[in-house]
Amino acid sequence: MNGAESLVHTLLASGVETCFANPGTSEMHFVAALDRIPGMRCVLGLFEGVVSGAADGYARMTGRPAATLLHCGPGLANALANLHNARRAESPLVNIIGDQASYHRPLDAPLTADTEGWARPVSAWVRTAGSAARVGADAAEAVAAARGAPGQIASLILPADTAWSEGGVVGAPLAVTPPAPVAPQTLREIARLLRSGEPALLLLSGAALREAPLLAAHRIAMATGARLLARMSNARIARGAGRLPIERVAYPVEQALAQMAGLRHLILVGAPPPVAFFAYPDKPGALQPVDCAVHVLSRPEQDGAAALAALADELGAPAVALPDAGPRPEPARGPIGPEAVARTLAALLPDGAIVVDESVSFGRGLFANSQGAAPHDWLQLTGGAIGAGMPLAIGAAIGAPGRRVIGLQADGSAMYTLQALWTQARERLDVTTIILSNRQYAILLGELANVGANPGRTALDMLDLGRPDLDWPRLAGGMGVEAARAASMEQLADLLAASLRRSGPFLIELML
């Protein structure tokens, strides 16, 4: 058995059954091992940013790590932006990064790079395999590290000679430490301050945004008068009929400050203190009031969902009915706008759908106005590095087969990882992508004003996606995805409904 074969056996034994891959020469023995050893689903991406984003989406829906296969340091570099997003999403993920043979590395061949140095900022665990005999044990440690609460990125660098050399040993799967419980004293202290009646807010993140923890948070809020908010950007939120509607911290600083106004206590549930996305002249970076006390119910590595349930019991908070979302709306007619798109989405979204939201500026009205939809999960861009949406949709569709994925996708962001459409077509994934086509980096037009800049023609040209206009039906068609253009709300509703009745991917360019 060579090192590559021991690696595949170890990954499978440790529960890693999917590999998103963009291989090169250094990884050929791993590729050959994947061919000889059954059990691993291998998904090809034409760009490493698609590979890493897909692994993130898979982890968000399964709670388990997939492997990525990346080619040397530059391949890792291509994957870094979506690895950054995955780290912010607390997604478990195992990178397998091929590298120069150990004895070839001193020759400084063209692809030689500081692969460990590039991996460290996005990884909680990094190691370069030293021998074929150690590869299996290293892989078992990598999987255990990735699965450590709340979910982490592990990067195993595989010099080519450790893959092709004989002497590989399958690593035994390692036990994974579950999320740590919250101390009873912490629960009592938080319950005491909530009973005080002073203005308080629970800021939720991570697993606290699933259906059952949200119900527990609702019990707490109804019993104490505390308010609830989700973080600005979240890996996954349970939404729709029968689930608690929860607002997010607003992106515009002024709106976020208004949400926090008057607070005396900010209680963090798996979340860091809220901050502005960027610094702006004469605006604060921290969003809570200066005289607001910050308390921690649970840290990210702790069991925030169990902590909310225990806190509700500590308070003696009874079960209460959820707010009535009312009947599902009808698809919107008339002018195209965020509220109209949200209404149509809420009307047509199938039960159990997954919404992947990289709608950026246009999308600020979509979340708040689509709560009346059927039960669904909502995935967001967590790290701010655009180009995640269409890769996330790949991983979500593979991780949750049978559930339709709806991608709300800004046109400028989509161009970062256009190759994701090819993988959607190749894998016949049930993904509907709605391209929000305003043909500009619209969010940056607002940011020019926010930072006090006075743009001229050169600046505005750098934010314009025209001359030539992007033609999304032709771009999608070239990737093997059927597509059509919608210039009205009626056309959007018809195309969206039709896409949901068919299998495989479909793209709608919505002209804004």
C-alpha positions in Angstrom: 0.0 0.0 0.0 1.4 3.4 -0.9 0.8 6.6 1.0 -1.9 7.8 -1.3 -3.9 4.6 -0.8 -3.5 4.8 3.0 -4.9 8.4 2.7 -8.0 7.4 0.8 -8.7 4.5 3.2 -8.2 6.7 6.2 -10.5 9.4 4.9 -13.3 6.9 4.2 -12.8 5.2 7.6 -13.1 8.7 9.2 -16.4 9.5 7.5 -15.1 11.7 4.6 -16.9 10.4 1.6 -16.8 13.4 -0.8 -13.8 15.0 -2.5 -14.1 18.3 -4.4 -11.1 18.3 -6.6 -8.9 20.2 -9.0 -5.8 18.0 -9.3 -2.4 18.4 -10.9 0.8 16.4 -11.4 1.8 16.2 -7.8 -1.6 14.6 -6.9 -1.7 11.9 -9.6 -1.1 9.0 -7.2 -3.9 10.2 -5.0 -6.1 10.5 -8.1 -5.2 6.9 -9.0 -5.9 5.7 -5.5 -9.4 7.3 -5.6 -10.0 5.3 -8.8 -8.9 2.0 -7.2 -10.6 2.4 -3.9 -14.4 2.6 -4.0 -16.5 4.8 -1.8 -15.4 8.4 -2.4 -17.6 10.7 -4.5 -15.2 12.8 -6.6 -16.5 16.1 -7.9 -14.4 18.1 -10.4 -14.2 21.9 -10.2 -12.5 23.9 -13.0 -11.1 26.4 -10.5 -9.9 25.9 -6.9 -12.2 28.6 -5.6 -15.2 26.5 -6.8 -13.7 23.5 -5.0 -13.3 25.2 -1.7 -16.6 27.0 -1.9 -18.4 23.7 -2.7 -16.7 22.0 0.3 -18.0 24.8 2.5 -21.6 24.4 1.2 -21.4 20.6 1.7 -20.2 21.1 5.3 -23.0 23.6 6.1 -25.7 21.2 5.1 -24.2 17.9 6.4 -22.2 19.1 9.4 -19.4 16.8 8.1 -16.2 17.6 6.3 -15.5 16.9 2.7 -12.0 16.8 1.3 -10.6 19.2 -1.2 -7.8 18.2 -3.6 -5.7 21.2 -4.5 -2.5 21.5 -6.6 0.5 22.8 -4.8 0.8 26.3 -3.2 -0.7 28.2 -6.2 -3.7 25.9 -6.3 -4.2 26.6 -2.6 -3.9 30.3 -3.3 -6.7 30.1 -5.8 -8.8 28.5 -3.1 -8.0 30.9 -0.3 -10.9 33.4 -0.7 -13.6 30.7 -0.2 -11.5 29.0 2.4 -11.7 32.4 4.2 -15.5 32.3 3.9 -15.5 28.7 5.1 -13.4 29.6 8.2 -15.9 32.4 9.0 -18.8 29.9 8.6 -17.1 27.5 11.0 -17.3 24.8 8.4 -15.4 21.5 8.9 -13.2 20.9 5.9 -10.1 18.9 5.1 -7.7 20.2 2.4 -5.4 17.7 0.7 -2.7 19.9 -0.9 -0.2 18.2 -3.2 3.4 19.4 -3.2 6.8 18.9 -4.6 8.5 15.6 -3.7 10.5 16.3 -0.6 13.9 15.8 -2.3 12.8 17.9 -5.3 11.8 20.9 -3.2 15.4 22.2 -2.6 15.7 22.6 -6.4 13.1 25.4 -6.3 11.0 24.2 -9.3 8.5 26.7 -10.7 5.5 25.6 -8.5 7.5 25.5 -5.3 5.9 27.8 -2.7 5.5 28.4 1.0 2.4 26.2 1.0 2.3 25.9 4.8 2.6 29.7 5.2 -0.3 30.2 2.8 -2.5 27.6 4.6 -2.0 28.8 8.1 -4.3 31.9 8.1 -7.3 29.9 7.0 -6.5 26.7 8.9 -6.8 25.6 12.5 -4.5 22.6 11.8 -1.6 22.4 9.2 0.9 19.6 8.7 3.2 18.5 5.9 3.4 14.7 5.7 6.9 13.5 6.4 6.7 9.9 5.1 4.3 7.4 3.5 4.1 5.6 6.8 2.8 8.7 8.5 0.2 9.8 5.9 -2.7 7.7 7.3 -2.2 8.9 10.9 -1.8 12.5 9.7 -5.1 12.2 7.8 -6.9 10.9 10.8 -5.7 13.8 12.9 -6.7 16.2 10.1 -10.3 14.9 10.1 -10.5 15.0 13.9 -9.2 18.6 13.8 -11.8 19.6 11.2 -14.6 18.1 13.2 -13.6 19.8 16.4 -16.2 22.3 17.6 -17.5 24.5 16.1 -16.0 23.2 12.8 -12.5 24.0 11.5 -10.3 23.8 8.5 -7.5 21.3 8.5 -4.8 21.4 5.8 -2.7 18.3 5.1 0.2 18.9 2.6 1.2 15.8 0.7 4.7 15.8 -0.9 4.5 13.6 -4.0 7.0 11.0 -2.7 4.9 10.4 0.4 2.0 9.6 -1.9 3.8 7.2 -4.3 6.1 5.5 -1.8 5.2 2.1 -0.3 4.7 1.6 3.4 1.4 3.4 3.9 -0.6 2.5 7.0 -4.3 3.2 7.3 -4.9 5.6 10.2 -7.5 4.7 12.8 -10.4 7.2 13.1 -10.0 9.4 16.1 -12.6 10.3 18.6 -14.1 13.8 18.2 -14.6 15.9 21.3 -18.2 17.2 21.4 -19.0 20.8 22.0 -18.4 21.8 25.5 -21.3 22.4 27.8 -22.0 25.8 29.3 -21.4 26.0 33.0 -24.5 26.1 35.3 -23.1 29.2 36.9 -23.1 31.0 33.6 -26.7 30.0 33.0 -27.7 31.4 36.4 -25.8 34.6 35.9 -27.4 35.3 32.5 -30.9 34.4 33.9 -30.3 36.9 36.7 -29.5 39.8 34.4 -32.4 38.9 32.1 -34.8 38.9 35.1 -33.6 42.5 35.9 -35.8 43.9 33.2 -33.0 46.0 31.8 -32.9 46.3 28.0 -31.1 43.2 26.7 -30.4 41.5 23.4 -29.4 38.0 22.6 -27.1 37.9 19.5 -27.3 34.4 17.9 -24.9 32.6 15.6 -23.9 29.1 14.5 -26.1 26.2 15.6 -28.2 28.6 17.7 -29.9 29.6 14.4 -31.4 26.1 13.8 -35.1 25.5 14.3 -35.2 24.1 17.9 -32.7 26.6 19.4 -34.6 29.5 17.8 -37.8 28.2 19.6 -35.9 28.2 22.9 -34.6 31.8 22.2 -38.2 32.8 21.5 -39.3 31.4 24.9 -36.5 33.4 26.6 -37.5 36.6 24.8 -41.2 36.2 25.6 -40.5 35.5 29.2 -38.0 38.4 29.8 -38.6 41.0 27.1 -35.2 40.5 25.7 -34.7 41.1 22.0 -33.2 38.7 19.5 -30.9 39.2 16.5 -28.8 37.0 14.3 -25.3 38.1 13.2 -25.0 40.1 10.1 -23.7 37.1 8.1 -24.6 33.5 9.0 -23.6 30.1 7.7 -27.2 28.8 7.9 -30.5 30.0 9.3 -33.7 27.9 9.6 -36.6 30.1 8.2 -40.1 30.0 6.8 -43.5 28.9 8.0 -43.4 27.3 11.5 -40.0 28.8 12.3 -39.1 31.9 14.3 -38.6 34.9 12.1 -35.4 36.6 13.2 -33.8 39.8 12.0 -30.1 40.1 11.3 -27.7 42.9 12.3 -28.0 45.4 9.5 -25.1 46.1 7.2 -25.5 50.0 7.1 -23.9 51.3 10.2 -26.7 53.8 11.0 -29.3 51.0 10.9 -27.2 48.7 13.0 -26.7 51.4 15.6 -30.5 52.0 15.7 -31.0 48.2 16.3 -28.6 48.4 19.3 -29.8 51.7 20.7 -30.7 51.7 24.4 -29.2 48.3 25.2 -27.8 47.7 28.7 -26.9 44.1 28.1 -25.6 42.3 25.0 -25.6 38.5 25.4 -23.5 36.5 22.9 -24.6 33.1 21.9 -21.8 31.7 19.8 -21.2 35.1 18.3 -18.5 37.7 18.6 -19.5 41.3 19.5 -21.1 43.0 16.4 -18.9 45.3 14.4 -19.2 47.4 11.3 -18.1 45.6 8.1 -15.7 48.4 7.4 -14.3 51.5 9.1 -16.0 54.8 8.0 -14.9 58.3 8.8 -16.6 59.6 11.9 -18.6 56.4 12.5 -18.0 53.8 15.3 -16.6 50.4 14.6 -18.3 48.6 17.5 -22.0 48.6 17.2 -23.3 48.2 20.7 -23.7 51.3 22.9 -20.5 52.3 24.8 -22.3 51.8 28.2 -23.7 48.3 27.2 -22.3 45.4 29.2 -21.3 42.4 27.0 -21.9 38.9 28.4 -21.1 35.5 26.9 -23.7 32.7 27.2 -21.7 30.4 24.9 -18.5 30.6 23.0 -18.3 29.2 19.4 -16.8 25.9 20.6 -19.5 25.5 23.2 -23.0 24.0 22.7 -25.0 27.2 22.2 -28.2 25.3 21.2 -28.2 23.3 24.5 -27.4 26.5 26.4 -30.5 28.3 25.0 -32.7 25.3 26.0 -31.2 25.2 29.5 -31.5 29.0 29.9 -35.1 28.9 29.0 -35.7 26.2 31.6 -33.6 28.1 34.2 -36.0 31.1 33.6 -39.1 28.8 33.8 -40.0 30.2 30.4 -43.1 28.5 29.0 -43.6 27.3 25.5 -45.3 30.1 23.4 -46.8 30.3 20.0 -44.7 31.7 17.2 -45.8 34.9 15.4 -48.3 34.1 12.7 -46.6 34.6 9.3 -50.0 34.7 7.6 -50.8 33.1 4.3 -48.2 32.5 1.6 -48.1 35.5 -0.7 -48.9 35.4 -4.4 -46.1 36.0 -6.9 -45.6 39.7 -7.4 -46.5 41.7 -10.5 -45.4 45.1 -11.7 -42.0 46.7 -11.3 -38.9 44.7 -10.4 -37.6 45.4 -6.9 -36.2 43.7 -3.8 -39.6 43.4 -2.1 -41.3 42.1 -5.3 -38.6 39.5 -5.8 -38.8 38.4 -2.1 -42.6 38.1 -2.4 -42.2 35.9 -5.5 -39.6 33.8 -3.8 -41.8 33.3 -0.8 -44.7 32.3 -3.0 -42.8 29.7 -5.0 -40.1 28.4 -2.8 -40.6 24.6 -2.3 -40.8 22.9 1.1 -37.2 22.1 2.3 -35.5 24.4 -0.2 -32.0 25.8 0.4 -31.5 29.5 -0.5 -27.9 30.5 -1.1 -27.7 34.3 -0.8 -24.9 36.2 -2.5 -27.3 39.0 -3.6 -25.1 41.7 -2.1 -26.7 45.2 -2.5 -30.0 44.3 -4.1 -30.5 41.5 -1.6 -30.9 43.6 1.5 -34.6 43.6 1.0 -34.9 39.9 0.2 -34.3 38.3 3.6 -36.7 40.4 5.6 -39.6 40.1 3.1 -39.4 36.3 2.4 -40.2 34.9 5.8 -43.7 33.7 4.7 -42.1 31.0 2.5 -42.3 27.3 3.1 -39.7 26.0 5.6 -36.2 26.4 4.2 -32.6 27.0 5.1 -30.8 30.3 4.2 -27.1 30.3 3.6 -25.1 33.5 3.4 -21.7 34.9 2.4 -20.0 34.7 5.7 -16.5 36.2 5.1 -17.3 38.9 2.7 -15.1 37.4 -0.1 -17.4 37.5 -3.1 -17.6 34.5 -5.5 -18.9 32.0 -2.9 -22.6 31.8 -4.0 -22.5 29.4 -7.0 -19.9 27.1 -5.4 -21.9 27.0 -2.2 -24.9 25.9 -4.2 -22.9 22.9 -5.6 -21.9 21.7 -2.1 -25.4 22.3 -0.7 -27.0 20.3 -3.5 -24.6 17.4 -3.0 -24.9 17.5 0.7 -28.7 17.6 0.8 -29.9 15.6 -2.2 -33.6 15.9 -2.9 -33.8 19.6 -1.8 -33.9 22.3 -4.4 -31.2 25.0 -4.1 -32.1 28.5 -5.1 -29.1 30.8 -5.7 -29.7 34.6 -5.3 -26.6 35.8 -7.1 -25.2 39.3 -7.9 -23.9 39.4 -11.4 -20.4 40.9 -10.5 -19.8 38.3 -7.8 -20.9 35.5 -10.1 -18.1 36.3 -12.5 -15.5 35.3 -9.9 -16.5 31.6 -10.0 -18.5 31.3 -13.3 -16.9 27.8 -13.7 -19.3 26.6 -10.9 -22.0 26.4 -13.5 -20.1 23.7 -15.4 -19.9 21.5 -12.3 -23.6 22.0 -11.7 -24.3 20.8 -15.2 -21.8 17.9 -15.0 -23.3 16.7 -11.7 -26.9 17.3 -12.8 -27.6 19.3 -9.6 -31.0 20.7 -8.8 -29.9 24.3 -8.6 -31.8 27.4 -9.8 -29.6 30.4 -10.1 -31.2 33.9 -10.2 -28.6 36.4 -11.6 -29.5 39.8 -10.3 -28.2 41.7 -13.3 -27.7 45.4 -12.6 -24.4 45.4 -14.6 -22.5 47.2 -12.0 -20.8 46.7 -8.6 -23.7 48.5 -7.0 -22.6 48.0 -3.5 -19.5 50.0 -4.2 -21.4 53.0 -5.5 -22.9 53.2 -2.0 -19.5 52.7 -0.4 -18.1 55.7 -2.3 -20.6 57.8 -0.5 -20.1 56.1 2.9 -16.4 56.8 2.9 -16.9 60.4 1.7 -15.3 60.0 -1.7 -16.2 62.3 -4.6 -16.0 60.0 -7.7 -15.4 61.1 -11.2 -15.6 59.3 -14.5 -12.6 57.0 -13.9 -13.9 55.8 -10.5 -17.4 55.2 -11.9 -16.0 53.3 -14.8 -14.3 50.8 -12.4 -17.7 50.0 -10.9 -19.5 49.6 -14.2 -19.9 46.1 -15.8 -21.0 47.4 -19.2 -19.2 47.9 -22.5 -19.7 45.0 -23.2 -22.7 43.8 -21.2 -22.5 40.4 -19.7 -24.9 37.9 -21.5 -25.8 35.4 -18.8 -28.0 33.1 -21.0 -25.0 32.7 -23.4 -22.5 32.3 -20.6 -24.6 29.7 -18.8 -25.2 27.9 -22.1 -21.5 27.6 -22.7 -21.2 25.9 -19.4 -24.0 23.4 -20.2 -26.7 25.1 -18.1 -30.0 26.0 -19.7 -30.9 29.7 -19.1 -33.4 32.4 -19.9 -33.8 36.1 -19.3 -36.6 37.7 -17.3 -37.4 41.4 -17.8 -40.6 41.5 -15.6 -41.8 40.0 -12.4 -44.3 37.9 -14.4 -41.5 36.4 -16.4 -39.5 35.7 -13.3 -42.4 33.9 -11.6 -43.0 31.8 -14.7 -39.3 30.8 -15.2 -38.8 30.1 -11.5 -41.9 27.9 -11.3 -40.8 26.0 -14.4 -37.3 25.5 -13.1 -38.6 24.0 -9.9 -40.6 21.4 -11.8 -37.5 20.0 -13.6 -34.4 18.3 -12.6 -30.9 19.7 -13.1 -29.6 23.2 -13.1 -31.3 26.3 -14.6 -30.3 30.0 -14.7 -32.5 33.1 -14.8 -31.0 36.4 -15.6 -33.2 39.0 -13.9 -32.8 42.4 -15.5 -32.8 45.1 -12.8 
